[in-house]
Amino acid sequence: MKLRKLILPGVAVLLILAAVIWSSLRPTGVESVVVTRGAIRSFVEEEGRTRVVDRFVISAPVTGRMLRLTVKEGERVAAGGLLVEMDRLALDARVIEAQSRIRSLAQRLSGVGKCRPKPEAITRSKLLEEVAVNAWNAAKHALAQAKATADQASRDAARAKDLAGKGTISGSEEEEARLAERVASEALTAAEVQFRIREIEKQIAKLATKLLEDSAGDLDWEEHLYREQMKEIRAGLAVLEDDLSRARLIAPVDGVVLVLFQESEAVLAAGTPILEFGDVDRLEVEADLLSEDAARLTKGMKVVVAGRALAGREVEGRLTKVYPSAFRKISSLGVEQQRVTVIATFDGSKLKLGDRFRVDFKVILEEREDAVLVPEAALFREQGEWRAFRIEDGRARVVAVKTGIRDGRKREVLEGLSAGDRILIHPDPALSDGTRVTVLEK
């Protein structure tokens, strides 16, 4: 019995010792890959947006009524085709009025110097003076009305802005109030001009009467005055005719209507945007890169765009611009970043996209056509160097390697490994040099 008690513990110790020895001699199962040769690119990648090279914002050329647009978003318009037309009636009336006043002054000018002043001429001059005074009074009244309207419109706009800030009224109502303020301001300016003109005419009429009554015979001065009036009216007529010529806005190039800001008939202030127009066959791509990445870029670098919008295709272009100034941007994770906008040009016929489409944007920093390549997962750092496990005669041997460019999945190897070598991937941190290994089948 005592012998049995002594034998059993000894057997257990022997079994444990045998298990430890067997475990140490059994090869460790590992995953491996073969070192290959191939092409690799080092690049900076970011989300990009297409945009037309030449974007035209078509705006109202003059303050007035815009007729309803006949073009639609996405419609192609040839160069010289009609895009926007303003109502010409008011401009036509003002042109006719100016032309009539020029003819009237020309007739007065032709009569100057033909004869000395007569009683009938003095009577007529007084009548014209009375008409000029009445016109001045009417202009003065119109100016007062226009000023009151402009003041009220300004107060309404300020009140609308306050109400919009509180959410009481919509943004469109606030915009209508601002538009009414701008229209009232334009009307006030026109009334002031008319008042000054009527005031000049009144002074001229009074002065003409005085000249006739005094019989000064200073007809040269009167002739000069008429000529100056005609010059002033002709200058105003030139402006009106220019506005009239710009009442029809035509397409500057062959292109597509990109965005409509106004579509229905409306009264617009001069400079109000109506639509965007551009040629989608001439596209460029812009992207906002981190400033530390942008610092490595130079014009002329190869750029590749891809993504679902291109249905798996890759289109190559060239980097044409790196903006000199960065801007602050908060990332989706709330991190403050400094970004720099870069632009690349492409053949629009190859892109076959529209304006502001999303694409994957890559700037190629370096590329190799025939490089020794290993997966990133095969490398590890040790004593400040990159190392890998190469399988030699069933054992994992640590090899120091010198690396080159990388693309995020693979890395170029300059020294230490050759194409055809079998190496470990995802090596166990506990694995040591010379450990027996066996390759696991996937």
C-alpha positions as semicolon CSV with decimal commas, in nm:
position;residue;x (nm);y (nm);z (nm)
1;M;0,000;0,000;0,000
2;K;0,281;0,235;0,090
3;L;0,456;0,147;-0,238
4;R;0,144;0,237;-0,434
5;K;0,130;0,578;-0,264
6;L;0,488;0,646;-0,369
7;I;0,447;0,530;-0,732
8;L;0,136;0,734;-0,819
9;P;0,288;1,083;-0,755
10;G;0,596;0,984;-0,950
11;V;0,390;0,880;-1,248
12;A;0,200;1,210;-1,240
13;V;0,523;1,409;-1,239
14;L;0,656;1,211;-1,533
15;L;0,335;1,268;-1,731
16;I;0,349;1,644;-1,668
17;L;0,715;1,656;-1,768
18;A;0,642;1,462;-2,088
19;A;0,357;1,700;-2,176
20;V;0,582;2,005;-2,130
21;I;0,855;1,852;-2,346
22;W;0,607;1,754;-2,617
23;S;0,453;2,101;-2,615
24;S;0,792;2,268;-2,653
25;L;0,886;2,044;-2,943
26;R;0,552;2,077;-3,128
27;P;0,566;2,340;-3,410
28;T;0,358;2,657;-3,363
29;G;0,079;2,705;-3,618
30;V;0,115;3,036;-3,809
31;E;-0,033;3,224;-4,107
32;S;0,202;3,322;-4,386
33;V;0,222;3,495;-4,724
34;V;0,473;3,500;-5,005
35;V;0,665;3,821;-5,077
36;T;0,563;3,948;-5,421
37;R;0,662;4,211;-5,675
38;G;0,421;4,468;-5,814
39;A;0,313;4,830;-5,843
40;I;0,257;5,051;-5,538
41;R;0,153;5,411;-5,484
42;S;0,198;5,646;-5,194
43;F;-0,084;5,899;-5,188
44;V;-0,288;6,152;-4,994
45;E;-0,658;6,071;-5,001
46;E;-0,962;6,287;-4,924
47;E;-1,322;6,336;-5,034
48;G;-1,344;6,564;-5,339
49;R;-1,616;6,757;-5,523
50;T;-1,648;6,826;-5,893
51;R;-1,713;7,180;-6,010
52;V;-1,735;7,355;-6,345
53;V;-1,422;7,545;-6,443
54;D;-1,611;7,859;-6,548
55;R;-1,919;7,924;-6,335
56;F;-2,138;8,218;-6,440
57;V;-2,379;8,371;-6,189
58;I;-2,642;8,549;-6,399
59;S;-2,785;8,848;-6,207
60;A;-3,047;9,115;-6,274
61;P;-2,873;9,386;-6,481
62;V;-3,112;9,664;-6,373
63;T;-3,382;9,716;-6,114
64;G;-3,706;9,608;-6,273
65;R;-3,951;9,331;-6,345
66;M;-3,810;8,998;-6,459
67;L;-4,028;8,793;-6,691
68;R;-4,088;8,428;-6,607
69;L;-3,791;8,211;-6,706
70;T;-3,829;7,973;-6,997
71;V;-3,517;7,768;-6,917
72;K;-3,511;7,483;-6,665
73;E;-3,240;7,336;-6,442
74;G;-3,026;7,093;-6,640
75;E;-3,126;7,242;-6,975
76;R;-2,849;7,289;-7,230
77;V;-2,826;7,634;-7,388
78;A;-2,598;7,722;-7,677
79;A;-2,376;8,030;-7,662
80;G;-2,591;8,334;-7,744
81;G;-2,913;8,162;-7,638
82;L;-3,163;8,354;-7,422
83;L;-3,142;8,291;-7,048
84;V;-3,324;8,583;-6,882
85;E;-3,537;8,868;-7,011
86;M;-3,635;9,181;-6,818
87;D;-3,952;9,381;-6,890
88;R;-3,849;9,655;-7,139
89;L;-4,165;9,871;-7,119
90;A;-4,047;10,109;-6,845
91;L;-3,702;10,145;-7,004
92;D;-3,853;10,209;-7,347
93;A;-4,073;10,486;-7,204
94;R;-3,776;10,657;-7,039
95;V;-3,574;10,635;-7,361
96;I;-3,856;10,793;-7,561
97;E;-3,892;11,071;-7,302
98;A;-3,519;11,150;-7,314
99;Q;-3,518;11,153;-7,694
100;S;-3,818;11,389;-7,695
101;R;-3,644;11,630;-7,457
102;I;-3,333;11,629;-7,677
103;R;-3,541;11,717;-7,982
104;S;-3,711;11,994;-7,787
105;L;-3,379;12,140;-7,678
106;A;-3,246;12,112;-8,033
107;Q;-3,537;12,318;-8,157
108;R;-3,474;12,581;-7,888
109;L;-3,108;12,588;-7,980
110;S;-3,186;12,647;-8,347
111;G;-3,393;12,952;-8,257
112;V;-3,125;13,116;-8,046
113;G;-2,966;13,415;-8,216
114;K;-3,215;13,442;-8,503
115;C;-3,383;13,744;-8,358
116;R;-3,383;13,972;-8,059
117;P;-3,624;13,904;-7,775
118;K;-3,987;14,003;-7,847
119;P;-4,282;14,051;-7,611
120;E;-4,427;13,723;-7,730
121;A;-4,099;13,554;-7,640
122;I;-4,106;13,705;-7,292
123;T;-4,467;13,588;-7,243
124;R;-4,378;13,240;-7,360
125;S;-4,075;13,237;-7,129
126;K;-4,291;13,328;-6,831
127;L;-4,532;13,052;-6,921
128;L;-4,245;12,803;-6,940
129;E;-4,124;12,932;-6,605
130;E;-4,467;12,870;-6,457
131;V;-4,471;12,518;-6,603
132;A;-4,120;12,455;-6,465
133;V;-4,227;12,576;-6,120
134;N;-4,529;12,348;-6,130
135;A;-4,312;12,057;-6,239
136;W;-4,065;12,137;-5,959
137;N;-4,350;12,144;-5,703
138;A;-4,474;11,811;-5,835
139;A;-4,120;11,665;-5,815
140;K;-4,084;11,801;-5,463
141;H;-4,408;11,634;-5,359
142;A;-4,301;11,308;-5,527
143;L;-3,965;11,325;-5,345
144;A;-4,140;11,367;-5,010
145;Q;-4,362;11,070;-5,085
146;A;-4,065;10,857;-5,196
147;K;-3,871;10,949;-4,880
148;A;-4,168;10,858;-4,660
149;T;-4,206;10,527;-4,843
150;A;-3,832;10,451;-4,811
151;D;-3,836;10,534;-4,439
152;Q;-4,135;10,309;-4,384
153;A;-3,975;10,028;-4,587
154;S;-3,657;10,063;-4,380
155;R;-3,856;10,038;-4,058
156;D;-4,049;9,739;-4,193
157;A;-3,722;9,566;-4,290
158;A;-3,573;9,627;-3,945
159;R;-3,890;9,498;-3,781
160;A;-3,895;9,193;-4,011
161;K;-3,531;9,119;-3,924
162;D;-3,615;9,134;-3,554
163;L;-3,922;8,913;-3,599
164;A;-3,727;8,665;-3,812
165;G;-3,460;8,646;-3,543
166;K;-3,734;8,555;-3,294
167;G;-3,886;8,302;-3,533
168;T;-4,215;8,492;-3,560
169;I;-4,199;8,519;-3,938
170;S;-4,036;8,307;-4,207
171;G;-3,711;8,385;-4,386
172;S;-3,899;8,447;-4,713
173;E;-4,108;8,719;-4,546
174;E;-3,792;8,881;-4,415
175;E;-3,641;8,861;-4,767
176;E;-3,955;9,027;-4,911
177;A;-3,920;9,309;-4,658
178;R;-3,552;9,360;-4,753
179;L;-3,642;9,357;-5,123
180;A;-3,916;9,615;-5,061
181;E;-3,658;9,828;-4,878
182;R;-3,415;9,808;-5,174
183;V;-3,689;9,893;-5,427
184;A;-3,805;10,188;-5,214
185;S;-3,444;10,307;-5,187
186;E;-3,406;10,294;-5,567
187;A;-3,732;10,484;-5,606
188;L;-3,607;10,749;-5,360
189;T;-3,283;10,788;-5,559
190;A;-3,483;10,828;-5,881
191;A;-3,712;11,085;-5,715
192;E;-3,409;11,281;-5,593
193;V;-3,265;11,285;-5,945
194;Q;-3,598;11,399;-6,090
195;F;-3,624;11,671;-5,826
196;R;-3,276;11,798;-5,905
197;I;-3,357;11,798;-6,276
198;R;-3,684;11,987;-6,221
199;E;-3,503;12,230;-5,995
200;I;-3,245;12,294;-6,267
201;E;-3,524;12,339;-6,520
202;K;-3,701;12,586;-6,290
203;Q;-3,384;12,786;-6,243
204;I;-3,321;12,778;-6,616
205;A;-3,675;12,900;-6,689
206;K;-3,644;13,186;-6,438
207;L;-3,306;13,280;-6,574
208;A;-3,433;13,271;-6,933
209;T;-3,718;13,506;-6,840
210;K;-3,480;13,743;-6,668
211;L;-3,251;13,743;-6,970
212;L;-3,537;13,825;-7,201
213;E;-3,673;14,097;-6,974
214;D;-3,334;14,254;-6,934
215;S;-3,284;14,231;-7,306
216;A;-2,921;14,165;-7,235
217;G;-2,879;13,993;-7,563
218;D;-2,651;13,739;-7,405
219;L;-2,764;13,472;-7,647
220;D;-2,429;13,297;-7,645
221;W;-2,476;13,203;-7,281
222;E;-2,824;13,069;-7,351
223;E;-2,692;12,862;-7,638
224;H;-2,421;12,720;-7,412
225;L;-2,684;12,638;-7,150
226;Y;-2,896;12,446;-7,400
227;R;-2,595;12,257;-7,523
228;E;-2,503;12,156;-7,166
229;Q;-2,859;12,040;-7,104
230;M;-2,851;11,834;-7,419
231;K;-2,517;11,688;-7,315
232;E;-2,658;11,592;-6,976
233;I;-2,969;11,433;-7,126
234;R;-2,763;11,246;-7,386
235;A;-2,546;11,104;-7,106
236;G;-2,858;10,980;-6,927
237;L;-2,992;10,844;-7,256
238;A;-2,671;10,646;-7,311
239;V;-2,717;10,483;-6,970
240;L;-3,081;10,400;-7,049
241;E;-2,991;10,252;-7,387
242;D;-2,717;10,044;-7,223
243;D;-2,967;9,915;-6,966
244;L;-3,207;9,841;-7,249
245;S;-2,942;9,645;-7,438
246;R;-2,876;9,436;-7,126
247;A;-3,244;9,358;-7,065
248;R;-3,188;9,031;-7,253
249;L;-2,925;8,813;-7,084
250;I;-2,774;8,551;-7,312
251;A;-2,555;8,247;-7,251
252;P;-2,184;8,345;-7,259
253;V;-2,075;7,993;-7,364
254;D;-2,227;7,656;-7,453
255;G;-2,339;7,515;-7,121
256;V;-2,606;7,392;-6,881
257;V;-2,835;7,574;-6,637
258;L;-2,697;7,452;-6,303
259;V;-2,917;7,624;-6,041
260;L;-3,224;7,850;-6,055
261;F;-3,253;8,108;-5,777
262;Q;-3,554;8,283;-5,936
263;E;-3,803;8,124;-6,172
264;S;-4,134;8,308;-6,154
265;E;-4,195;8,664;-6,266
266;A;-4,079;8,909;-5,997
267;V;-3,951;9,261;-5,934
268;L;-3,578;9,239;-5,866
269;A;-3,314;9,485;-5,753
270;A;-3,008;9,524;-5,973
271;G;-2,751;9,256;-5,889
272;T;-3,001;8,997;-5,757
273;P;-2,876;8,646;-5,856
274;I;-3,115;8,467;-6,094
275;L;-2,934;8,149;-6,201
276;E;-2,598;7,971;-6,225
277;F;-2,468;7,861;-6,564
278;G;-2,164;7,660;-6,671
279;D;-2,015;7,402;-6,905
280;V;-2,024;7,057;-6,740
281;D;-1,789;6,923;-7,010
282;R;-1,514;7,133;-6,849
283;L;-1,485;7,007;-6,492
284;E;-1,226;7,029;-6,219
285;V;-1,219;6,862;-5,877
286;E;-1,148;7,036;-5,549
287;A;-1,067;6,883;-5,210
288;D;-0,983;7,016;-4,865
289;L;-0,665;6,845;-4,742
290;L;-0,496;6,864;-4,405
291;S;-0,235;7,139;-4,410
292;E;0,045;6,896;-4,323
293;D;-0,046;6,686;-4,630
294;A;-0,090;6,988;-4,855
295;A;0,261;7,108;-4,764
296;R;0,402;6,806;-4,953
297;L;0,216;6,882;-5,276
298;T;0,332;7,066;-5,586
299;K;0,153;7,162;-5,904
300;G;0,167;6,900;-6,176
301;M;0,139;6,596;-5,948
302;K;-0,077;6,312;-6,074
303;V;-0,428;6,297;-5,928
304;V;-0,666;6,000;-5,947
305;V;-1,038;6,021;-5,877
306;A;-1,266;5,722;-5,829
307;G;-1,573;5,627;-5,630
308;R;-1,925;5,501;-5,679
309;A;-2,016;5,805;-5,891
310;L;-1,764;5,678;-6,148
311;A;-1,894;5,318;-6,132
312;G;-1,554;5,174;-6,043
313;R;-1,360;5,373;-6,302
314;E;-1,042;5,565;-6,222
315;V;-0,975;5,893;-6,403
316;E;-0,634;6,058;-6,399
317;G;-0,570;6,431;-6,393
318;R;-0,312;6,682;-6,273
319;L;-0,291;6,903;-5,968
320;T;-0,320;7,263;-6,090
321;K;-0,357;7,473;-5,777
322;V;-0,274;7,459;-5,406
323;Y;-0,428;7,754;-5,224
324;P;-0,172;7,955;-5,024
325;S;-0,393;8,001;-4,718
326;A;-0,545;7,739;-4,487
327;F;-0,877;7,760;-4,305
328;R;-1,011;7,614;-3,981
329;K;-1,251;7,322;-3,994
330;I;-1,407;7,109;-3,722
331;S;-1,409;6,739;-3,810
332;S;-1,703;6,505;-3,751
333;L;-1,529;6,393;-3,430
334;G;-1,506;6,752;-3,305
335;V;-1,132;6,790;-3,373
336;E;-1,013;7,130;-3,493
337;Q;-0,814;7,099;-3,815
338;Q;-0,634;7,330;-4,055
339;R;-0,737;7,252;-4,412
340;V;-0,606;7,371;-4,750
341;T;-0,811;7,364;-5,070
342;V;-0,645;7,206;-5,374
343;I;-0,774;7,181;-5,732
344;A;-0,706;6,927;-6,006
345;T;-0,814;6,945;-6,370
346;F;-0,948;6,656;-6,576
347;D;-1,089;6,584;-6,916
348;G;-1,460;6,649;-6,854
349;S;-1,559;6,404;-7,126
350;K;-1,387;6,129;-6,925
351;L;-1,540;6,226;-6,592
352;K;-1,896;6,239;-6,732
353;L;-2,029;6,385;-6,407
354;G;-2,219;6,696;-6,309
355;D;-2,140;6,991;-6,085
356;R;-2,066;6,932;-5,713
357;F;-2,059;6,550;-5,740
358;R;-1,872;6,359;-5,466
359;V;-1,563;6,155;-5,565
360;D;-1,267;5,990;-5,394
361;F;-0,966;6,219;-5,449
362;K;-0,608;6,089;-5,440
363;V;-0,288;6,286;-5,501
364;I;-0,006;6,048;-5,595
365;L;0,309;6,137;-5,398
366;E;0,530;5,852;-5,525
367;E;0,478;5,532;-5,722
368;R;0,681;5,224;-5,819
369;E;0,598;4,989;-6,105
370;D;0,810;4,690;-5,993
371;A;0,870;4,688;-5,618
372;V;0,915;4,413;-5,357
373;L;0,592;4,422;-5,156
374;V;0,485;4,286;-4,818
375;P;0,163;4,335;-4,622
376;E;0,167;4,593;-4,342
377;A;0,050;4,315;-4,106
378;A;0,376;4,125;-4,160
379;L;0,600;4,399;-4,015
380;F;0,667;4,493;-3,654
381;R;0,897;4,739;-3,476
382;E;1,183;4,620;-3,261
383;Q;1,476;4,825;-3,133
384;G;1,381;5,114;-3,364
385;E;1,381;4,899;-3,679
386;W;1,123;4,730;-3,894
387;R;1,145;4,353;-3,875
388;A;0,964;4,047;-4,012
389;F;0,963;3,670;-3,953
390;R;1,087;3,473;-4,255
391;I;1,020;3,098;-4,258
392;E;1,342;2,903;-4,312
393;D;1,354;2,521;-4,281
394;G;1,041;2,515;-4,069
395;R;1,161;2,785;-3,830
396;A;1,067;3,155;-3,796
397;R;1,374;3,372;-3,837
398;V;1,374;3,744;-3,749
399;V;1,488;3,957;-4,043
400;A;1,560;4,333;-4,031
401;V;1,410;4,510;-4,329
402;K;1,444;4,855;-4,481
403;T;1,115;4,989;-4,615
404;G;1,012;5,244;-4,877
405;I;0,673;5,387;-4,972
406;R;0,341;5,253;-4,846
407;D;-0,023;5,265;-4,951
408;G;-0,193;5,172;-4,625
409;R;-0,215;4,799;-4,700
410;K;0,124;4,713;-4,842
411;R;0,474;4,846;-4,800
412;E;0,776;4,851;-5,029
413;V;1,081;4,658;-4,904
414;L;1,420;4,792;-5,012
415;E;1,644;4,553;-4,819
416;G;1,608;4,234;-4,615
417;L;1,352;4,036;-4,816
418;S;1,320;3,915;-5,174
419;A;1,030;3,816;-5,393
420;G;0,934;3,454;-5,322
421;D;1,028;3,459;-4,951
422;R;0,755;3,324;-4,723
423;I;0,690;3,543;-4,420
424;L;0,453;3,543;-4,125
425;I;0,155;3,777;-4,102
426;H;0,006;3,886;-3,771
427;P;0,298;3,728;-3,580
428;D;0,239;3,644;-3,213
429;P;0,430;3,891;-2,986
430;A;0,549;3,590;-2,786
431;L;0,710;3,432;-3,092
432;S;1,090;3,433;-3,081
433;D;1,368;3,385;-3,334
434;G;1,419;3,018;-3,429
435;T;1,079;2,896;-3,313
436;R;0,957;2,591;-3,505
437;V;0,644;2,677;-3,699
438;T;0,396;2,509;-3,927
439;V;0,192;2,701;-4,184
440;L;-0,183;2,682;-4,124
441;E;-0,400;2,614;-4,426
442;K;-0,669;2,881;-4,485
